[in-house]
């Protein structure tokens, strides 16, 4: 906890877009899987998307496919989540996370991720 810092959350109307950012420390990160998870109100934390260190592979949960893009810029030590066509059901606290080893593919097991940010709130109004 505290290694990653998210930003970019906010309130948006349905159909709108947001880009979340996650700053990570250069000194301790190398060859890690990075991901975004979210926790809707009253629900469990759920996987959104993941990307390998060099960005060669990405995974998305079905509910965001086609309208969400995960990317990273290692020169800027930043992970991104671009979300388009937002829906009220996308309302959640969004967390970025990093894992040195993942147990399965897709890498959607939150227990694999040892580094987490504090979360950023995304609220989509209808």
N, C-alpha and C positions, 0 to 999 in steps of 0.2 A: 504494500500500500504506500502511496505517496511517490512512487517512481514515475508515474505517468500523470499528465495533466491535460484534461479535456477542456475544450472550449467550443463555442459556436452554437450552443443550444438556444432555444427561445420559443416563442409562440408564433405559430403560422396558421394560416387558413388552409383548409383542405384543398389539395391541388397545388399547393406551393412547394417551395424547395428550401433545403437547408444543407449546409456543409459543416460537418463536425470536424474538428482537428484534435489531435492528440500528440503532445510533445513528449518525447522520450529521451532519456539521458544517453549521450554518445558513449560515455565511458564504460558502461556495463552491458550494452546491448550489441549483440552480434549474432547473426544466424538464428534469430528467434522467429517463431510464428506470432503474428499479431492479429488481433481480432477485435470486433465490436460485439458487445452483448447489450441487451436492454432488459429493463424490468418494468413492465406495465404496472399500473396501480393495482395492488392486491394480488399480484401474480408472481410466479417464480421468474428468476433471471433466465433469459433465453438468448440463444445464439442468433446473431444477425449476419455477420460476414467475417471472413478471415483471409489473410494474405501471407505468402511466404516472404522471407527476408529480401530476396531479390525481386519479388513481385511477379515471379513467373507463374504462380498458381493462385487462384482465388476460389472461394466458396461462398455461397449465399443461401440463406434460408429461403424456402419457396415463396413466402409471403412478400419478400422484397425484390425478388429477381425481376430484372427488366427495368427497374426504376431506381436502383441503388448501385453505387460504384464505390468499392474500397480501393484505395491506392496509398502509396507511401513515397516519401521523398527522403531517402536516407542522408542526403547531403544537408537537409534541413532538419533531420531528426524528427520528422513529423509524419503521422498517420492521418489519413482522411477518410471520411465517409460522406459521400455526396448522395443526398436523398431527394428524389423528385416525386411529383404526383403524390404528395403526402396524404395520408388518410387519418381519420381520428384514431383508428386502432394502432397507429404508429406512436401514439402518445406513451412516453415512458422515460425513465432515466437511462441514459445511454452511457455505457462504460467501455473504455478501451482496455485491452489486456494483452499480455505477452507471455509466451510459453517457450521454454527451451526444448522441451520434449512433449509431443502430443501422443495420445494413446490410440487414436483412430482417425480415419478419414471418412467424412469431413471432420475437421478439427473443432468440433462443436461442444466438447466436454468442458464446462467451466472449471472443473477440478484440475485440469491440466495446466491452467494458467496461474503462474505464481506472482505475476505483477499486475496490479490493477490501478486505475485512476479513481478519482473520487466521484465521478459521474457528472453528467450535464443533463438538465431537464429539457425534453422536447415535448411541446404541447401543440396538438393539431386540433383546431376548432372546426366544427362542421358548418 
